[in-house]
Amino acid sequence: MERTDGGARTPQPEAVRGLAPWRRFHLRVTAFFGVLAFALLGVMGGLSYRWARETELAAVTARLGALSITLAEGLAADDVAAALADGEPSSPAYQRMIATFAATAVDEPDVQSIYVAVRTEREGWLRFAADWVRTGTPAAVGEDYDATEAPRMLEAFGGPRVEEEMTTDAWGQSLSGYAPVHDARGRAVAVLGVDVDAARVARIEREVSTAIGLVYGAALLVIVLSGLWLGRSIRRPVARIVEAAGEIVRDPSTRVGLARADELGLIARHFDRMAAGLEERERIRAVFGRYVSDDVARRVLASPDAERLGGEVREITVLFIDLSGYGSVGGALDPAAVVAMLERYLGAMTELVEAHGGCVIEMLGDAILAVFGAPDPLDDHPERAVRCGLAMRARLEALNDAWEAEGLARAWKERGVARLRPRIGIHTGRVVAGNTGGRTRMKYAVIGDTVNVAARIEVLNERLGTTLLVSAEVLERLPAELAGGASAKGAHQVKGRARAVDVHAL
């Protein structure tokens, strides 16, 4: 495991590198909070924009309404009628109104135009009595104007009105306010309109939009930087845990060793404790497997039910092997040498049993009891047992050659034993396979007449001068290539069985 707490950058494991970007946890978290932040900023920005615009617009409309009412109340209805009657801009009435409008515009720099209009015979049409503009050409006295598209202006005959929305024309954005001009009897004989420059409202809109854009930009920068930080603080420890999870299958001693005080550190510490438990379990299985078959050890550790006493009836093949002349070996060698020789012999034979799918049940001195088809079932257990027996015989020949080359064989040759020969007996039948013993100590065993018969067949080798005998039950289930090499050795009475056993040598 490479360090990731500081210094050199740790490469991501293959499992992490293979993930699509949108499946990576830190990117999804960053994207989620990024979208959430932008959504909140959008709502807040929209509300701020609306509030600023409406506030400024309300201020402008309030001032516009007050200005139009003040001008309308100060305007003489007779001047309006006189200006229309004269029809010339040079008339005193027209000039008085224009002078009043111009003086007002001096104090109100946002005012673009002030005008007065009366109704005409045509529905929705008005006629200008006076028009003052800050820039451009004013409407002529008596010029008609289609007000059907300005309904608020027509409504102003009934009372003051202000346009609710700004209008845009060649002179820019403007907002209009209207107020009725009353005669001496209180009749609305004209309407006075004031257009003011709404650039201030537009400027407020631009300023708010710019501020929102800047906030969005700052938020994006913060989100990107936060994403980089989040990726560094989450991706690397997560990648380390993923890498450790992949490594622990191969090496149970793998540890994450992540020193963090957050949830990832807690996960890492739990992972390390779990890894320690797995390592201990593997050590127990390895040690346990030296006392019993590895298959039995694996079965017991894998399933709680495997610890229960009792067994099941199953058809298996039993193999017994021991050494002919072993008694001479025991008397010829000192105990340490005997133990060393037995370790070599038993190790080689056990290796062959496991290589052929068998399970060693017992080892007593030079004798080995092995079964095929238990604890795990095997369809071809007779064939496997026979091939294992043939391999055992060949391996013992190789061991004899090695002992002779090493000078160890001299000890038993002096006692009349030229070579150590195997006695192998194999029989197929039904047994009870399972756990036997008590609550405090038990072992995996196979019990039944099949085991006894296999043991008796193994002993028959001494009488018949053979090295490998199989029963008829085994022979009939062998493939032709193996069965063809068998020679019949007749039926023999064995201890503990009334019926004779038919055996064949291989």
N, C-alpha and C positions, 0 to 999 in steps of 0.2 A: 504493500500500500504506500502510495506517495503522499507526502504531506501537502495539506492545502491551507493550513492556518496562516501562512505567510511565506514570503519569498517567492520561489519559482511557481509559475502557474502550473496547475495540475490539469493534464489533458482529460477531456471527458471520456467516460467509457463508451464502448461501441453502442450499448443500449441507449444511452442518452443522445449520442450523435445521430442515431437513426430516427429520432423522433421528429415529426414535422413541427415547424415553429409554433403553429397554433395549438399544438398539444403540450407544449412545455408549460409547466406550472407557473413559473415566474412571469412569462409573457402573458399568460391568460389573466393573472392577477393584475399586472400592470395595465393591460387593455381594459379590464373591468373597471378599475378605479379611474383610468383615464376617461373612459366614456362617461362614468358617473360624474367626474369633475367637470367635464365639458358640458354635460347636461345641466348641472347646477349653475355653472357660469352662464350658460345660455338663458336659463330662466331668470337669473339675477340681472344679467345684462339687458334682457328684454324689458324687465320691470323697471330698471333704472332708466333705460331709454324712454320708455313710455312716460314715466314720472317726470323726467326732466323736460320732455317735449310739452306735456300737458301743463306743467307748471308755468313754463315760459309762455305758452300759447294763452293760458288763462290770464297772465299778467298783461299781455299785449291786447287781448280782446277787451279786458276790463278798462284799460286806458283808452282804447279806441272807442268803446261805447260811451265813456264819459266825455271824450272830446267831441264826438258827433252830436251828442245831446246839448252840450254847452254851445257849440256853434249854431245849432238849429234854433235854440232858444234866443240867441242874440241876433238872429237874422230877421229883418223886417219883411213881412209878406208883401208889403207894397213895393219894396225894391225888386222883388222877384217879378211881380206883374209888370212894373215899369221897364225892367230890363228886357222882358219878352216883347213888350209893346214897342219899344224903341228899336230893338233888333240890332243894335250896334254895340261893339265892345267899348266904344268911347262914351257911352251914356253914363251920366252920373251914378245912376242906381247900380249899374254893372261894376263901375269902378269902385264904389263903396264896398260891394261884396268882395271883389277881388283883393282890395286892400286889407280887408279883415282876414281873408284866407291867408294872404301872404304873411301878415303879421303873426298869425298863429303858427305858420310853418317855420318861422324863425325860432320859436321856442320849442318846436317839435320837429327835430331834424329827420325823424323817420317818416314824416308825412310825405307822400308822393304826389297826391292830388286831392283837391276839395272841389266838389261840384254840387249844383242844385238843379233839380229837374222836376217837371210837372207832368201830370197825366195828359194824354192826347185822346183823340176820339177812337183811336185804334186800341183794341184790347191788348194789354201787355206792353205797350210802347210808351216811352217817355220822351220829353223834349227838354233839352238843356237850356237853363236860364243863365247859368254862369259856370265857368270851369277854370280852375287854376291848377296848373301842373308845374312841378319843380323842373322837369326837363321834358322836352318834346313840344308838340303842338296841341293846344287845348281844343276842345270841341267848340264849334261856332255857336253863337247865340241862336236859338231856335232849331238847332240840329236835332233830329229825332234819333232815338236810341231804342233798339229792341231789347227789352228787359225780361223777355220770357225765359231767358237762360239765367237770370239773376232773380229768382223768386223772393229772396230775402229783401231785396231792394224794393219790390212791389209791396211786400208785407209791412215795410217801414211806414207806410201811410197810416197804419193802425198803431204803431208804437216803435220804439227803438229796436233795431236788429243788428246783429253782427254775424258775418259769415263764419261758419263753423270750420271750414277748411280753407287753406291757402290756395291761391290761384297763381299760375305761372304764365307769364306772357313775355313779350320781347324786352320788357323793362325789369324782368326778374320776378321773384315771388312777392306777392302782396296779400294783404288781408283787408277786407272792407267792412266798414261800419256805417249804419244809416240811422237817421232820426227824422221825424216829421217836422215840417215847418207849418206852424198854425197862424191863421189870420186873427183878427181882433175878436171874432166870434168863436174861436177855438176850433175852427175847421182845419183839417190837414190839407193845405193847398199845394204843398210841394214836399219833396224829400231831399234831405242833405246827405251827401255821401262823402266819406273820408277813406282814402286808400293809404295805408301805411306800408312801408317796406318791411317784409317779414324775414329779412336776411338774418336778423338776430335769432329767430326761431330756427332757421336753417343752420346757422352757425352752431347753435346748441346741439342740434341733431348730429352735425359733423363731429363736434367735440366728444359727444357721448359715444358715437360710433368708433371714433379713434381710440378712446379710452378702453372700450370693450375689446377692440382688436389687440391693443397692447396687453390687456389682461389675458386674452386668449393666448397670445404669443408667450407671455411669461409662464402661463399655466402649462403650455406645451413643453417649454424648456424644463420646467420643474418635473413634469411627468417623465420626460426622457431621462433626466438625471436620476430621478427616483427609480425608474425602471432599470437603469444600469446598476444602481446601488442594490436594488432588490435582486437583480440577477446575480450579482456577485455574492450577496449574503445568503441566497437560497440555492441558486443553481449549483454552486461548488459543493456545499455539504450534501445536497441531495444526490449529486453525481457520485460523491464519495460513498454514500450509503448504498446506492445502486451497484457501484463497483464491488463493494464488500459483499453484497448479497450474491453477486455472480461468482466471486472468488471462494466463498465459503463452501460451495459444493466440492471444489477441488482441494481446498485447504481449510480444515475446520479451525485452524489457529488464527484465521483472519479476524482482525478487529478494526472497527472504524476509528476509535480513539479521538472522537470529536469533542473538544473542550468548549462547549457552549452552554449558556444558562437558559436558553429558550427551548421551544418545543422540539426543534431539530436536535438539540443536544440531548434532550430527554429520549427521543427516539433512538439516537445513536447509542446512548447508554443501555437502553433496553435491548438493542440489537447486540451489543457486546456481551450482555449477560446471556442472551439467547445463544450466541456463538460459543460462549464458554460452556453452556450446558450441552450443546451439540458436540463440542470437542470432548467433554467428559463422557458423553454417551458413546462416542466412537472409541474412546480409550477402553471403556468398560466392555464394549462389544469385542474389541481386539483381544483384550485379556481373557474375557469370557470364552471367546472362540478358541483359545488354546486349551481350555479344559473340556469343552464340548465341541461338537461340529459347528462350523461357521453357520451352516443353515439353521441349526437349532438355536444358536445365539441370536441370529437375525430374527427368527420367528418369535422368540420369547420377547425380545426388545420391541418388536414392531406391534405386537398385539397383546393387550392385557389378558385376553382369554387364554393365551398360550401358557399362562402360569397356573391354570387350574389343573387339578388332578383328574386323571381319567384319560381315555383314548378313544380311538375309532378303529373299526375293523377295516383292514385294507390289504389288498394283494400286493406283495413286494417280493423282491429277490434278496436273499441273505447270503453273504459271503463271509466265510471264516478262513483265516490264514494264520499259520504259525511256522516255526522253523524246525525242521527235522535235524536233530543233533544239537539242539540248543543247550541241552544239559551238559554236553562236553565243553561248550564254550564257557558256561558259567563256572566250571571247575578249573579251566585252563587259564583264565584271565583274572586279574585283580578286579575288585568291584568298580573302580573308577573307569577302567578300560571297558568293562561290560556295559556300563551306563553310556559311555561315549559311542560304542558300537550300536547299542539299541537306539539311541537318539538318531543316528544316521539311518538305520534301517526303518524305524517307525516313521521318521520324517519323509523318507522316500515313498513308503507305502501309502501314507496319508495323502501325500500330494497326488498320487495316482487315483485314489478314491475320489477326491474332490474334482480332479480333472475329468472324470467320467460321470459326474453328477451324483455320486454316492454320498453317504453320510456315515462317518465313523461313530459308532455307538459305544464301543468299549475297547480299551487297550489294557491287557493284563500280561505283563512280562513281554514275551515275543508274540503273543496272540493278539489278533485284531478281529473285531466283529464290525462289519460294515453292511449297510443296507442300501438298496436302490429302489426308489419309489416312495420313500418317506424321509423326512416329514413332507417334502413336496412331491406330488404325484409325477410319475414318469410312465409314458405309454410303452417304452421299449426297455424297461428295467432289466429283463433277463439278458438281453444283448449287451447292455452297458456293463453289467456285472461280469460277464464272461470276458469281454474285452479288457476290463480292468484286471481280471485274474491273469490273463495272458501277459499284460504289461507288467504286472507285479513279478511274474516269473522271469521275464527278460531283465527287469531292473535288478533283481537279486543276482542274476548271473553277472551283471556289470559290477555290482557291489563285491561279489566274490573275487573278481579279477582285481579290483582296487585293493581289497584287504590282502590279497596274495602279494601284490606289488609292494605294499607297505610293510609286509612281513608279519602282519597281524594273524594271518591264517596259519602260521607255523604252530601257534599254540594249540589249535584243535586238530591239526594234521598229526601232531605227535600223539594224539589220543585216538587216531584211526579214522577221523572224519576228514575226508578229502575236501569236500565243499559243502557249504550250508545249502540245503535244499528246502523249497517251500512245500507246505501241505495246504492246498486250497480246496475248500468244499463249497459248492454253490447249490442252492435249492430255492425254488419259487413256491409260494403258497400264501395263505391268509394268516395274518397276525393281528394282534391289537397293538396299535402304535400310539404312544402318548406319554403323559407324565405319570411316573410312579414314585412312591415315597410317602412322606408325611408333610405336615404343615410347615415344618421348619427346614426340611431338606428333601429335595426331590431330584429326579433325573429323567431325561427322555429315554425311553426304552421301547423295545419291541418284544412282545410276549406271545408265545404260542408254539405249537408242535413244529412249525416250519423252522424255527430257530434251532430246536433240538436236532432235527433231521440234518440241517446244514452242518452242525457241529459233528454229528456222527459220520457224515460223508467226508468231512475233513480228516477225521481219524483213520478212515478206510485207506487213505493214501499210503499209510505206513505198511499196511498188510498187503496192498496190491502193488507196491513199488511205483506208484504214480506220483505226480506233483499237482495235478488239477483234475478234480472230479466234479461232474455236474449230474444232477438228477434228470430223470426222463422228463419231468415237468419243465425243466429249463430247456433241454435239448429241443423239444417239440416247438418251442417259441423262438428258436434262433434262425437267422437267415441261412440260406443254403451254404454260403461260403464258410460259415463257422461250423454248422452242423456236419458238413462233409468231412471235416477233419476229426470227428469224434470216433472213438472205438469203444464198443460195448464191453463192459466189465462185469456184466451179469447182475443178478439180484442178490442182495445181501441182507441178512438179518442184522438189525442194529438195536442197540439197547434202548428200551423204553417204547418200542413200536412193534406191534404184533405182525404187521405186514412187512415183507421184505422190500428193500429200496433198490430200484433199478438204477445203476450208475453208469456213466460213460466218461472216458478219459479224453482230454484234449491236449 
